[in-house]
Amino acid sequence: MTQLITTQLVTLDQNLGDSPADVIRVLAGKVAASGRASEVEGLFADAFAREQKTATGVPGGIAIPHCRSAAVQEPALAMARLSHKVDFGAKDGPADLIFFIAAPDGADQEHLKLLSKLARSLIKKDFTAALRAASSAEEIVELVDGALADKPAAAPAAAAAPSAGTTTTAAPKRIVAVTACPTGIAHTYMAADSLVAAAKEMGVDLQVETQGSSGAKPLDPAVIAAADAVIFAVDVDVRGKERFAGKPVINAPVKRGIDEPEKMVREALAAAEDPHARRVPHSGAEEQAERAEEEKGEHIGQKLKRALLTGVSYMIPFVAGGGLLIALGFLLGGYEITEVADKVVLENNFGNLPEGGLAIYLGAVLFKIGALSMGFLVPALAGYIAYAIADRPGIAPGFVAGAVSGFMGAGFLGGIVGGLLAGYIAHLIGTWQVPRWLRGLMPVVIIPLLASIVASGLMFLVLGGPIAGLTVALNNWLTGMSGASAVVLGIILGLMMCFDLGGPVNKVAYAFAVAGLSAGSADNQAPWLIMGTVMAAGMVPPLAMALATVLNKKLFSLAERENGKAAWLLGASFISEGAIPFAAADPLRVIPASMVGGALTGALCMATGVTSQAPHGGLFVFFAIGNLPMFIIAIVAGMVVSALAVIALKRFAVKKPVEAEATPATVSV
């Protein structure tokens, strides 16, 4: 097997820079210079992306940046002992011992086991002391090879459950744990060893299941059954979580298992004695109930955001299907179909076609189905906003309040207000203490009845009129927009669509566009202009990220390059969320770059009269796009600008964000 570390990969007592990025770049260069990686930039990009997810500094002045990368051809271990310490995010301060682990994407299990074993050795004080005292690169290599050659410490024997009739005296507390990190090379095993060592000093029997890249041996079911509590030190989902159902649980990021093992063990012991401690759910329903309990701590802004996003997400299927059907109706029957659709659908059939023939008849049918579907836009929005607040008892009052809003002309804004009213009133009524014989009627009859009366009554008597007036004024203002003011609106909509990529700001802009879509006509194309602008701008972020991964792939990790391939189709389909993996890894560069391109696309669409009669579909609903050439040109312009902007930011705006993030960035994303 190829030696993991050589003297060529060791750097002693040098200043490699002020930030983790500086150190990682130098060590990536060492790996490439040794012939074990095909390129420096690709390896650096993958390692630095991993560093941004979870800081790799650990107690004792040590850092272990690591990654799997397509640029790595042979597993390698580069080591640096720094003369100028660098902060890698450890709680006890900067690091002077840096081990850079570079593994190929398809690294074999033997190499992964060795790399994991080295990571475990680094939490041993005698080993790190020897590394600091070493006088040459040859001595460092010898120490590391010795650590890798030693047999791993035997895992504690599985504690058998006591047999019937056996008496036990002062049996130690038993804890089981699972450790797991995204890469599964270093943190997984270091956390496991730290927890075991801390528990041993405290007289606690702790056994760990490491769900890492070098394989995982599941804990014996008898050991789990005998355990008093569970520790999940993980940054990813626990595999086989149902095995621990009902056990008191302490859940934390994997790095906390390295930084605070004693504290976690103490918390687990306390949970074992607390009958009210959080426990691993038995079922999906229990997990949902646990999540609901956690939501009690949300502040009002978080609750409103969650309710709005829930309403919009349930509304979109009505809008997407209905809008496309309306667009198809216009395609077959022309704009005039709006005036005759009711009559054609009711009075004609395949045996009695209207004047104009089959196309007019099918156009009228499609238009009418779409219009009826779009009629659920505001009720569905209000109904599911109320559902997010009060669960199922809120749905009926929310739908009714939304229908009242539509009837009064209060539109999208009225639907939001009506849904919030219905939800909070239904929730309040649900807290009433009532006799047992009445409890069964509460969610089915009492709550829907009373909440509908109050919420819809307020909409009719107090709120509906003013909101309707505001809606009319807003629509009139938009209809009258032209020239420079229309371009400004396009810029604002473009910025909103790219600000949070499917989040609340994006959804507000989208819902605003689709709410007015059915009001568009040949004489009033303002709603269609807004829809065209919103759709084009929302396509820019994923397409731009896809283009950027092609123009300069070295700046992106292997996972991002793979996401870039999928982003072409997602962007072309108007799915802004296709850019989320890029934004999650690097929000300070990706989001501003996306907003610049989206603003340009929005301005171009408004300036050139791009319209869309369909609320979704991107390039695949080309038949519903007015001024299709400019629609495409505007998207391409925004895509190119955003791609070049994100490349420039990744090249030239590295140090400042890294220094800002290098402090206590210990929780993974």
N, C-alpha and C positions, 0 to 999 in steps of 0.2 A: 504494500500500500504506500502511496506517495506520502513523504514526510510533510506534515501540515505546516511546520515552521522551519525556516532556515535562517542563517545569519543575515542573508540579504533582506529578510523581512523584519529585522530588528533595528530599531532606532533608539539610541541611548542618550539621555541628557541633552536633548535639543529643544529649542523653542519652535513649535510647529504652528504657532498662531494664537489668536485670542478667542476663537469660537470653535464649537464642535465641527462646524462646516470646514474650517481650515484644517483641522486635524484629520478629519475623515478623508478630505481630498488628498492630503499627502500620503496617507496610508493606502488609499485606493491606487495612487500612482505607484507605490511600492509593489502592490500585488500585480499590477499590469506589467511593470518593469521585469518582474520575475517570470513572466510568460504564463501566468495563471489566469489572467483576464485579458479579454480581447480589446477592451477600451477602458480608459479612466473615467470619462464622463458618465457613461452608462452605469458603471459600478457605483460611482459617487452618488448619482441621482437616486438609485435604489436604496443605498444605505442611508442617505440623508432623509428620504421620504419615511423610512422606518424610524429614524431618530425623532422626526416631528410627531409621529403618532404616540410614542412613549419614550421619554428620556431614558438613556441607558446608563446613567450614573448610578452606582450602588455604594453603600457605606464602605468606608475604608480608603477613600481616595482612588477608586477604581471606576473605569467606564468600559463597557463592552458593546460598542456599536456593532451591529451585525445585520446581515440581510441574505436573502437568496436573490440571485441575479442571473439573467441570461448572459451577461457579459463574462461571468466566471466560467472558466473552462476546467479548472481543478480546484478542489477545496483548499483554502489558504488561511493562514493565521498570521496577521501582521501585528507586531507589538511595539509600543513606544513608551519610553520612560521620559516624561517631560521635565525640562528645567523650568518651564513656566506653566503652572497648573491652569487647566481649563474647566469651566463649569459645565458639566454634563447633566445637571439637574438632580444630583444626589442631595439629600437633606443635610448631610454633614459637610458640604462644601465641595470645592473643585477637585478634580482628579489629576493625578500624576502618572498613574499606570493605565495605559490604554491598550486593550486587546481588540483588534478589528477582525471579526470573523466573516469571511466571504465564502458562501456556499453556492454551488450551481443550483439551478432550478430543479434539476433531477438528481440531486446528491444521493448516493447510496446510503443505506441504513448504517453501515459500519462507520463511515465518515461522520455522519450526523451524531452517532453515539459518542465518538471521540470529541467532537466539538462541544457537545452537551456536557461531557465529563470535565473538560477543561473549565467550562463556566462554573461548574460546581466546585472545582478546586480553588477558584478565586475568592471564595468566601472563607477560606482557611487562612488564619492569620500567619501561621508559620510559612506557608507558601508565598504569600505576598511579601512578607519580610525578606525572604530569600531573594525574591525578584528585585527588591529595592537595594539589596546589598551586593548584587551581582556586579562584577567589574568588567564583563565583556559580553559580546553578543553570543559567543560560543557557550558561555555559562548559562545565559537565558535559555538557549535552545535545549541544553541538557536538562535544566529544571523542568521545562515544559514537557519534554519527551518523557521524563520520569513521572510526571503527574499523569500523563496519558497512558503510561505502561502499567501503572498500579491497578490491581483489581479493584473494582468498585466495592464500596462498603456494602456488606450484606444488608438487605432490607430487613426491618424488624419482622420477626416471625408473626404469622397471622395469629391473632389472639382468638383462641377457640372460645365459643360461648360456653359458659359453665353448664355442666350436665345436671340433670335433675337429681336432687338430693345432696348435691355438693355444697358445702358451706365455704364461703369466701370471707376473708377478713381484710378490711382496709384496701380493697382493690383500687388501683389507680384509675383516675378518670380516663376514658377512652375518647379520642377525637379522630375523625377521618377528614381528609382534605383532598381537594382537587386543585391543581395548579395548571394554568394554560395561558400562553401568550400568542399573539398573532403569528409570529415566525416559528415559535416552538423550538428554538435552539438554545437560548441562554436563560432568559428570565424564568421560564417554566421550571427548570431544574434547580436554579439558584433559590427560588422561592421555596421549593420543596425541601431542600436541605436546610435552609434557614429556619423553617417552621419545625422540622424534626429536631434540630439542635436546640432550639428554644424550649420545646416541649420536654426534651430529655432533662434539661437543667431544672425544670419545674416539676419533675416527677410525673409527667403526663405521658400516657401511651398514645402517640400520634402516628398514624400511617397515611401515606400520601399516594394518590394516583396522579401521575404526571401525564397529561394529555399533550404530548409534544411531538415534534417531527420525527424523532427516532423511535417512535412506537410507544404504545401505552399498554400497561398490564392492568386490567381492571381490578379493583379491590375485591377481595373475597366477600360474597354476600353476608357470610356469618360475621365478618369484621364490621361491616356496615350496620348490621342489625344490632350488634353489641355496643355501637358507638353512642356516646352521650350527646354529641353535637357534631356539626359539619362546618368546615371552612372552605369557601370557594374563593381562591385567590386567582382570579381569571380576568382576561380582557376579551374573551370570546365566549360563546355559549358552551355550557357544560354538556358533554356528550353523556347520554344515559342519566339525565338528571332525575328521572322518576325513581331510580334506585334509592335515592335519599329522602323520598317523600315522608313528611311528618317529622323529620329531625330538625331541632333548632339549628339555625344557619347564620353564619357571619359571611357576608358577601363583600368583596373589595377587589380593587385592581391588583394584578399580579405583583406589581412593584411594591405594594405595601407588605406583601409577604416577605420581601427581602429587607425592606427598611424597618418594619415594625413587627417582627415575628412574635416577640414576647407579648406585645399588646394584643395582637390578634388571638393568641392562645388564651389570654386572660378573658377576652371578650367572649370566646367560645365557651369557656368554663362558666362564665356568668349566665350566658344564654341557656346552658344546660340546667341551671337551677331556677330559671325564670319561666313560670308556666305561661306567661304572656309574650314570650320571645317570638320573634319572626321564625317561621318554619318553612321548609321546602314544600311547595304546594303538591297536593295529591293529584290534581287534575288541571286541565286548561281553565275550567270555571273558577277554581280556587286562585289560579294565577291572575285571572281577570279581576277577581275580588281584591286581591292583594294590590294590584295596580290601582284600583279605585281608591283604596285606603291611602296609597301614596299621593294620589291627586288631591287629597284634602289639604295638603300643605301648599298647594299652588296659590299664588297671588292672583288677583282679579284679572290682570293683564294676560297671564298664561291661560286662565280659564276661557276668557273671551276669544283668544287666538285659537285654542283647541276647538271651541264650539263653531267658530266661523269656518275653519278648515274642514271640519266634519260636514257641515252643511253644504259647502261648495263641492266636496268630493262626491257626495251622494247626488248632487244636482247634475253633475257633468254628464252622466249617461243619458239623462233626458235631453240635455242640450245637444250633445254630440250627435245622437241618432236623429233627433228632431231637426236640427239645423241642416244636416246632410240631406234629409228627405225634402225639406223645403227647397234646397238648392237644386235637387234633381227635378222637383216640380217646376221650377223656373226654367230649367234646361229643356224640358219637354213641352211645357205649356206657355212659356213666355211670362213676362212680368204681369200681364193682364189676368193671369190665372187667379190672382188674389180676389178679383171682383166676381168671378163666376164659379169658383171652386165648389161652394156649398150647393149651388143649384145643379151643377154637373154631377156631383157625387150622389145626390138624392134622386135625381130624375133620370139618370142614364145608367146603362150597363153595357156589357159586351155585345148584347143583341140589339142595343139601341144607342149607338154611339152619337155623341153630340157633334155639332158643326165643328169641323177641324179634325175629326176622326180620332183614331186610337191615341195619338200623341197627346191630344188635349185631355182625353178621359184619364189616361194614366198620370198625366201631369197633375190633374186636379186631385186624384186619389192620393198621390205621393205628397202633394202640398198639404192636403188636409190632415193626413196622418202626422206629418211633421209639425203642423201648427198645433194640433192637439197635444203632441208630446211637449212642445215648447211651452204650452199652457201650464205645465207642471213645474216650470222653472222656479217661480217664486214660492209656491206652496211647498215644493220639495226642499228648497233652501231653508225656509222657515221651519219646516217640520223636522229636519235633521239637525238644525241648530238646537232646537228644543230637545231633541233626542240626546244630543251630546251633554246637555245639562241635567235632564231629568230621567234619562233612559226611556223605555218604551211608553210609560204613561205620558210622556211629553209629545209623542209623535202626532196624535190626533189634534190637540190644541194648537200645535205648531202649524200643521197643514191648514187648519181653519183660519188661523191668523194670517197665514200667507195668502190664502184665497181672498180674504177680506182686503188685504193690501192690493192685490191685483184688481179687484173689483173697483176700488177707490182710486186707482191710477197711481198708487204710491210706489209701485214697481220694486226694483231690487233693494233700494234703501228701506222701504216699508217692510219687505220680507225679513231683512236682518233685524229690524226693531221688533217686529211681531214675533219672530222666532225666539229672540232673547226674552221677551216678556212672557211668552207661553212657557218656555223652559223654566225660568226662575219661579213663576207662579206655581207650576206643576210640582217643582221640587219642594217648594215651601209647603204646599198642601200635603205632600207625601211625608212630611215630618210630623204631622199631627198624630197625637195619641188617640186612638179610637177603640171602641169595644171590639172584642175578638170577632163577634158575629158580623161586624162591618168591614173587617180587614180584607176579606176576599173581594169585596166590591170596590175597594179603593182604586186599584190600578186600572180596572176595567170600566168602571162607571163614574165614580165620584170625582177622581182627579181629572179625567178628560172633560167631564161636564163642567165643573167649576172653573177649571183653567181656561176652557174655551170661552165661557161667558165673560170672564174678567179680561183676558188678553184681547179677544176680538171686540169686546165692548169698548175697551180703551182705544183700540184702533178706529172704530166707527165714531166714537163720541169726542175723542180728544186729539189723537195723533195722526190719523189717516189723512185728514185734510191738509195740514201744514206740510207733511212729507210729500203728498201728491203735488202741492204747489212748488216745492223745491225741485222735485223730479221734472216737472214741466219746464221750469226755468232753466234747469241744467240741460235738458234736451234741446231747448230753443237756442241756448248759447252755443252748444256743439254744432247744431245745424247751421248756424250763421258763421261758423269759423271758416276762414279762407286765408290764403296767402301765408304771411309770417306767423299768424296766430295758430294756424293749423300745423305748421312745422313745429312750433313750440309744444303743442299737444302731442305730436308724434315723438318728440324727444322724451317727454315726461313718461309716456306709455312705454317707450323702449327701455328707459331706465328701470321702471317698475317691473317689467317682465324679466329683467336680467339680475335684479337685486338679490333675490333669494331662491331662484330656480325651483319654482313649485311651492314656495312657502306662502305666508299670508299676503305679502305685498304683491307677489306675482298673481295669486289667486284673486285678489281684489280687482286688479286691472283686467284679468280675464273675465271674471264674472260681470264687471261693468260693461265689457264689450258684448258678451252674449245676451245680456239682459235687454239690450236695445236692438238686437239683430232682427227680430220679427217686425220691428217698426220701419225697417228699411224698405224703400221702393225706388222706382225709376226717378221719381221727382225728389226724393229725400234719401240720398245715398250716404249721408253722414254716418249712420250706424254701420254701414258696410265698410266705410273708410276706416273707422275705428277698429273693426274686426280684422281687416286686412293688415293694419299696422301692428296690432297685438300678436297676430299669428306669425308674421314675418320676424318680428323682434324676438319672439320666444324660440324661434328656430336657431338663432345665432349662436348661443353658448355651446350646445353640444357639437354643432358643426365646426365652430372655431377650435374647440379642444381637439377634435378629430384631425383637423388640418395641422394644428401645432405639433401633434405627435408625429406627423409625417415630415414636416419641415425640419424639425430638430428633435429627433427621438432621444438623443442623449440626455435631454433635460427631464425626461419622464421615466418613471419606473416601468418595469415589465408589465405590472398589472395595469398601469395607466395606459400603456401602449395597446394592451388588449382591449381596455375599455374604449379607447379611441376608435377601434374598428367598429364596435357596436354603436358608437355615437353618431356615425354617418347616417345609419338608418333611423335612429331615434330622432336626430335633428331634422331629417327630411320629413318625418312624420309629425313634427311639432310636439315633441316630448322634451320639454326643457330639462326635466330631471336627468336626462342623459349626461349632463355636465356635473351632476352632484359628486361623483367619485373624485373628480379633479378639484372641485371647490372644497370638499371635506379635507383633502390632503394639503391644500395650499390656498386657503380662502383669501388671504391678503393680496394675492396676485391674480387669481383666477376671476374673482368677482368684479374687481374694478375693470379688468380687461374686457370682460363680457359686457359690462354696462356701457363702455365706450362704443363697442360695435353695435349693441342694441339701440343706443341713441341715434347713431348714424342711420341704421336701417329704418327706424321709426320716422325720422325726419324725411328720408327719401320717399317712403311710402306715402306719407301725407302730402308731400310736395308734388308728387306725380299722379295722385289720384288712384292709388292701388286699392281695390275693394275685395272683400270676401263675403260671399253669401253663406259660407259654411263655417261653423264654429271650430272645426278641428280637421285634422288630416294632412296639413302641410301641402307638400307638392303633389300628394295623391288625390287632392280635390281640385286639380288644376282647372277643371271645367267650371268651378264656382268662383274663380279668381278673375277680377276685372283688371286689365292692363297687366297680363301675366309676364311679359318681358321685363317690366320694371320691378315686379314682385321678385323675380329671380335675381335681377341686378342688385336690388337693395339688399337681399340676403347675402349674396356673394360679397358685396362691399363690406357689410358688417362683419361677416365671417373672417375675411382677410385682415381687417383692422384689429379685431379681437385676437386672432391667432398671433399676429406680429407683436401686439402689445403684451400678451402673456409670455412670449418668448423673450422679449426685451426685459420684462420684469424679473423673470427667472434668471437671466444672465447677469443683470446689473443691479438688482435690488435684493441681494442675499443677506449681507451682513447685518443690517439693522433689524430685520424681522427675527433672525436667528438669535441675536443678543437679547431681544425682547422676550423670546420664547424659552431661552435657555435656563431661566430660573426655575421655579418649581413646577415644570411641566411633567408631572408624574402620572397623570391619568390619561389613558389611551383614548383615542377617538374611535 
